[in-house]
Amino acid sequence: MKTQPEVMRNHWYWRPGWSVGRRFYTWHLTFEGQRDVHRLAAAYRSVLAPLGDMVTPIPDRWLHLTMQGIGFVGETREEDIHAIVDAAQVRLAAIPAFDLQIGPAVLDPEAILLNVHPKNRVQDIRNGIREVIGDVLGEVPEKTEGFTPHVSVAYSAGDGSAEPIARVLAGIDLTPARARISAAELIVIHRDNRMYEWGSFAKVPLG
């Protein structure tokens, strides 16, 4: 693990622009049908269960790797979204599918994260998506730098000491998961229920 945070923050505060009912276009890698990822997430949910409402475990259905946002529904033209998807179909076809190792855990001030490897393959997908967004919109939301691929298994549900969470995670040795990454998914996401939930807009295969 990296250096442990001393204090946890409540992940569920409302970020600027967000509120109940708002929806957002964003690209993720998702893990439907990825049994080994679900196996590992279930193991962490079991390990974290004694913490009760200090953390919000993520169900298998909502496991994801955040990639690249576009904009809020109602503020982004749907014809632009369709153009981004069409261009992504071509751009991502040039990136071969690959296996991704997920785990072990890293404690972040707002979440329990799972490292992923190889990071550069995930970055290749994000770079391709950013290129097509820039071609369509003329600009790309979010920064290129500071992106660290990860899969969260739980979020911090309150403010307080990180020590109880770090103590639960210390010494566990769970076998990392392996996922086959063969597509990127454009989703319409919300966080109305203290969980990131979404509907799929488009799934774009890799080559």
N, C-alpha and C positions, 0 to 999 in steps of 0.2 A: 504493500500500500504506500501511497505518497504520505507526506506529512499530514497528520490528523488535524482537522479543525477543532478548535476548543469549544465553539458555540455553533448551534444549529439555528437556522432561520426558517420561519414558516414559508414553505414554497407557494402556498395558495393565496398570497396577497395579489391584488389585481394590478397587473402591469399596465403602463400607459396605453390607452386605447382599448383595453379589454373591459368587458362587463358581461353580465348575464345576457345571453341571446346573441352575442356577437360570434361571427364565424370567420375563419381565416383560411386562405389557400396556402398550403405548404407542401413541400416534398419530404417524404420520409422513406426509410426502409422499414417494412413491416414484416411480421413473422408468423403469418397465418400458416398453419400446418407444419411448422418447424418444431418437431417434437423434442429435439434435444435442447432447444432454447427454452421451451416450456418446462422441461425437466429441471433445468438449472434455476429458472425463476421460481418454480414451486419449492425447491430446496431453500432458496433464500427467504421466501415467504414464511416457511416453517421456522427457520432460524430467527426471523424478526418478530414472530408472533408474540413472544413474551413482552415486547415493548408496547403492546396495545395501541392506543391512539396517538402515540408519539410519532408514528410513521404511517404513511398511506401506501400499502403494497399495491403493485400494479397487476391486475389480472392478465392472463395470457392474451386475451383479446386485444388489449391496449398496449402491449409491448411494442416499442418502436425505437428507431434510431433517427433522431431529428437531423434533417439535411439542410433545407433552404426554404425560407418563407418567400411569399410573393406579396400578399396584401390581403386586407379585409374584404370580405364579400360586401358588395355595395359600393366599394371604393375602387375596385379593380374591374375593368370591363371584361365581360365573359368572352367576348371575341378575342381578346388578348390572351386569355387563359387557354382557349382552344388553339391559338397560334403557337403558344409555348409548348403545348403537348405535341402538336404536329412536328415542331422542330426537334423536340426531345426524342421523338421516335427515330429520327435519323441520327442524331448525335449519340445517343446511348447505344445504338446498334453497333457502334465502333468499339465499345468497351466489352470485353469478354466477361461472362459470368464467372464467379469465383467463390471459394469457401472462406468464411469469416469465423475466426475464433472469438468467442465472447466470454469474458471473465479473465481474471478474478475481480473482486469488488474493490472499489475505491470510495472512501467516505468524503463527500462534498458537503459544504455547509447547508445545502438544500436537498440533498438526495443521496441515496446509495446507488452508485454507478458501477457498471461493469465495463472494464476496458475492452477494446476490440482490436484485432490484429488480422490482416495488415491494414493499418490506417491509410496508407497511400492509395489503396484500391478504392476505399470509400471516398477519399478526397478526389479521385479521378471522376467519380460519378457527380459529386457536388460541383466540381469545376465545369463539367459538361452542362449541367443544369444552369449554372450561373451564366455561361456563355449564351445559351438560348434565351434566357430571361433578358439579358442585356441587348441581344439582337432585336427582340420584340418591343421591349419597353424603353430602350435607350438608357436605362440605368438598372442597377441591381440592388435590391434591398439587402440589408445586413452586410457585415464586413467579411472580406476574404480571410483575414487573419483572426486568430482566436478560436477557430473551429477545432474542437477535439471530439472525434467520433466516440460515442459511448451509448450504452443501452441502460436506462434507469430501471431498477427493480422496485424501488420505493422512494417516496418523497417525504421530506420532513414536514410534519403536520403542525409544528409549533416552534416557538422560540425557547431556547434553553441549552443546557450543557450537552455537548456531543459525547461525553464520557459513557453514558449508558449504551448508546448505539455502538460506539467503538468497542466496548467491552464484549458485547454480544458477537460482534464480527471477528474479534481477535481469536486467532487459533483455529478457525474453521478452514477446512481444505476441501473445497468442492471442485470437482472436475469441470474445467471450462466446457462450454457448449460449442458445437460447430453448426453453422447455418450456411445454407446455399443461397448466395445472393444472385438472383437472376432477373430482377426487375427493380425499378424505383416506382414509387406510388405518389401521385398527386392526390392529396386528401383535403377535405373541408372539415376543419377541426374546431372544437369548442372546449371550454373548461367550466361549463355551467355547474357540474356536479362534483367539483373538487377531484377531477380526473380528466385527462386528455382523451376525448372521445371524438370519433370522426365517421364520416361517410367517404367512400372512395369516389373520386372524380375520374381518374384514369390510372391505369397501371401500364408502365412503359417497359418492355423487356430489354435486357442487355443483349449483346450479340452472342 
